[in-house]
Amino acid sequence: MKTSVPPSLTHPSGDKRLKMLDATIKRHQYQQDALIEILHRASELFGYLELDLLLYISHNLKLPPSRVYGVATFYHLFSLAPKGVHNCVVCTGTACYVKGSTVILTQLEKITQIHAGETTANGQISLMTARCLGACGIAPAVVFDGAILGNQTPESVCEKVGEWWQNGTK
């Protein structure tokens, strides 16, 4: 005997995540000003915001796709591509810039062989930048898998990323 998920728990496409996203959109009463909250939920459910998903949200909220895309690309929290297992965010705000964040970023790009905004080919490490982390007192600041570390040097950052490589991510 074959068991299946009741139709009420799935989206017509068969993707349960879309059903949960629909519930979020409905909870916000299809209000256009709930776009950021809906994008957050979509990002939680899918891991990243691919173009088809942005179009789906655009259609449901009756918003131009350019507006949804604009919001999704404005905030560094949202990603339009799958993120790596490990994430490294280098702050490029004024205080961090003055204290050498560009040198840190250059070294990271060199050892990971990717540029900011990219993920390594094996999907293990994503390298990103942020305009400001709000941690100016401990500049230069870098976020490793959600943990902010301050007073970083190219050597300390490369050592941390090197640990990721050594733990089987190369």
Contacts in CASP RR format, 6 or more apart in sequence:
PFRMAT RR
TARGET T0000
AUTHOR 0000-0000-0000
METHOD contacts of the structure
MODEL  1
MKTSVPPSLTHPSGDKRLKMLDATIKRHQYQQDALIEILHRASELFGYLE
LDLLLYISHNLKLPPSRVYGVATFYHLFSLAPKGVHNCVVCTGTACYVKG
STVILTQLEKITQIHAGETTANGQISLMTARCLGACGIAPAVVFDGAILG
NQTPESVCEKVGEWWQNGTK
5 16 0 8 1.000
9 16 0 8 1.000
9 19 0 8 1.000
10 16 0 8 1.000
10 19 0 8 1.000
11 17 0 8 1.000
11 18 0 8 1.000
11 19 0 8 1.000
11 22 0 8 1.000
17 45 0 8 1.000
17 46 0 8 1.000
18 56 0 8 1.000
20 41 0 8 1.000
20 45 0 8 1.000
21 38 0 8 1.000
21 41 0 8 1.000
21 42 0 8 1.000
21 45 0 8 1.000
21 56 0 8 1.000
21 57 0 8 1.000
22 60 0 8 1.000
24 37 0 8 1.000
24 38 0 8 1.000
24 41 0 8 1.000
25 34 0 8 1.000
25 38 0 8 1.000
25 57 0 8 1.000
25 60 0 8 1.000
25 61 0 8 1.000
28 34 0 8 1.000
28 37 0 8 1.000
28 38 0 8 1.000
30 60 0 8 1.000
30 61 0 8 1.000
30 62 0 8 1.000
31 61 0 8 1.000
32 61 0 8 1.000
32 62 0 8 1.000
32 63 0 8 1.000
34 61 0 8 1.000
35 57 0 8 1.000
35 61 0 8 1.000
35 63 0 8 1.000
35 67 0 8 1.000
35 68 0 8 1.000
35 71 0 8 1.000
36 71 0 8 1.000
36 75 0 8 1.000
38 57 0 8 1.000
38 61 0 8 1.000
39 49 0 8 1.000
39 57 0 8 1.000
39 68 0 8 1.000
39 71 0 8 1.000
39 72 0 8 1.000
39 78 0 8 1.000
40 77 0 8 1.000
42 49 0 8 1.000
42 53 0 8 1.000
42 57 0 8 1.000
43 49 0 8 1.000
43 77 0 8 1.000
43 78 0 8 1.000
43 79 0 8 1.000
46 53 0 8 1.000
47 79 0 8 1.000
47 82 0 8 1.000
47 83 0 8 1.000
48 78 0 8 1.000
48 79 0 8 1.000
48 80 0 8 1.000
48 81 0 8 1.000
48 82 0 8 1.000
48 83 0 8 1.000
49 72 0 8 1.000
49 78 0 8 1.000
49 79 0 8 1.000
49 80 0 8 1.000
50 80 0 8 1.000
51 80 0 8 1.000
54 65 0 8 1.000
54 68 0 8 1.000
54 69 0 8 1.000
54 72 0 8 1.000
55 65 0 8 1.000
55 68 0 8 1.000
57 63 0 8 1.000
57 68 0 8 1.000
58 64 0 8 1.000
58 65 0 8 1.000
58 67 0 8 1.000
58 68 0 8 1.000
61 68 0 8 1.000
72 78 0 8 1.000
72 80 0 8 1.000
73 80 0 8 1.000
76 89 0 8 1.000
76 128 0 8 1.000
76 129 0 8 1.000
76 130 0 8 1.000
76 131 0 8 1.000
79 126 0 8 1.000
81 119 0 8 1.000
82 119 0 8 1.000
82 123 0 8 1.000
83 119 0 8 1.000
83 126 0 8 1.000
84 119 0 8 1.000
84 120 0 8 1.000
84 123 0 8 1.000
84 124 0 8 1.000
84 125 0 8 1.000
84 126 0 8 1.000
85 123 0 8 1.000
85 124 0 8 1.000
85 125 0 8 1.000
85 169 0 8 1.000
86 124 0 8 1.000
86 125 0 8 1.000
86 126 0 8 1.000
86 144 0 8 1.000
86 145 0 8 1.000
86 161 0 8 1.000
86 164 0 8 1.000
86 169 0 8 1.000
87 125 0 8 1.000
87 126 0 8 1.000
87 128 0 8 1.000
87 143 0 8 1.000
87 144 0 8 1.000
87 145 0 8 1.000
87 146 0 8 1.000
88 108 0 8 1.000
88 125 0 8 1.000
88 126 0 8 1.000
88 127 0 8 1.000
88 128 0 8 1.000
88 142 0 8 1.000
88 143 0 8 1.000
88 144 0 8 1.000
88 157 0 8 1.000
88 160 0 8 1.000
88 161 0 8 1.000
89 128 0 8 1.000
89 129 0 8 1.000
89 130 0 8 1.000
89 133 0 8 1.000
89 142 0 8 1.000
89 143 0 8 1.000
89 146 0 8 1.000
90 96 0 8 1.000
90 101 0 8 1.000
90 104 0 8 1.000
90 105 0 8 1.000
90 108 0 8 1.000
90 116 0 8 1.000
90 127 0 8 1.000
90 128 0 8 1.000
90 129 0 8 1.000
90 130 0 8 1.000
90 140 0 8 1.000
90 142 0 8 1.000
90 157 0 8 1.000
91 101 0 8 1.000
91 129 0 8 1.000
91 130 0 8 1.000
91 132 0 8 1.000
91 133 0 8 1.000
91 134 0 8 1.000
91 135 0 8 1.000
91 139 0 8 1.000
91 140 0 8 1.000
91 141 0 8 1.000
91 142 0 8 1.000
91 143 0 8 1.000
92 101 0 8 1.000
92 102 0 8 1.000
92 105 0 8 1.000
92 129 0 8 1.000
92 130 0 8 1.000
92 131 0 8 1.000
92 132 0 8 1.000
93 101 0 8 1.000
93 130 0 8 1.000
93 131 0 8 1.000
93 132 0 8 1.000
93 133 0 8 1.000
93 136 0 8 1.000
94 132 0 8 1.000
94 136 0 8 1.000
95 136 0 8 1.000
95 137 0 8 1.000
95 139 0 8 1.000
95 140 0 8 1.000
96 132 0 8 1.000
96 133 0 8 1.000
96 136 0 8 1.000
96 139 0 8 1.000
96 140 0 8 1.000
96 141 0 8 1.000
97 140 0 8 1.000
98 139 0 8 1.000
99 139 0 8 1.000
99 140 0 8 1.000
100 140 0 8 1.000
101 139 0 8 1.000
101 140 0 8 1.000
101 142 0 8 1.000
103 154 0 8 1.000
104 140 0 8 1.000
104 142 0 8 1.000
104 152 0 8 1.000
104 153 0 8 1.000
104 154 0 8 1.000
104 157 0 8 1.000
105 116 0 8 1.000
105 129 0 8 1.000
106 154 0 8 1.000
107 154 0 8 1.000
107 157 0 8 1.000
107 158 0 8 1.000
108 127 0 8 1.000
108 157 0 8 1.000
108 158 0 8 1.000
108 161 0 8 1.000
109 115 0 8 1.000
109 116 0 8 1.000
109 127 0 8 1.000
111 158 0 8 1.000
111 161 0 8 1.000
111 162 0 8 1.000
112 120 0 8 1.000
112 125 0 8 1.000
112 127 0 8 1.000
112 161 0 8 1.000
113 120 0 8 1.000
114 120 0 8 1.000
114 125 0 8 1.000
114 127 0 8 1.000
115 127 0 8 1.000
116 127 0 8 1.000
116 128 0 8 1.000
116 129 0 8 1.000
117 126 0 8 1.000
117 127 0 8 1.000
117 128 0 8 1.000
117 129 0 8 1.000
118 126 0 8 1.000
118 127 0 8 1.000
119 125 0 8 1.000
119 126 0 8 1.000
119 127 0 8 1.000
120 126 0 8 1.000
120 169 0 8 1.000
122 169 0 8 1.000
122 170 0 8 1.000
124 164 0 8 1.000
124 169 0 8 1.000
124 170 0 8 1.000
125 161 0 8 1.000
125 164 0 8 1.000
125 169 0 8 1.000
130 143 0 8 1.000
133 141 0 8 1.000
133 143 0 8 1.000
133 148 0 8 1.000
134 141 0 8 1.000
135 141 0 8 1.000
135 148 0 8 1.000
135 150 0 8 1.000
138 148 0 8 1.000
138 150 0 8 1.000
138 151 0 8 1.000
139 150 0 8 1.000
139 151 0 8 1.000
140 150 0 8 1.000
140 151 0 8 1.000
140 152 0 8 1.000
141 148 0 8 1.000
141 149 0 8 1.000
141 150 0 8 1.000
141 152 0 8 1.000
142 148 0 8 1.000
142 149 0 8 1.000
142 150 0 8 1.000
142 152 0 8 1.000
142 157 0 8 1.000
143 149 0 8 1.000
144 160 0 8 1.000
149 156 0 8 1.000
149 160 0 8 1.000
END
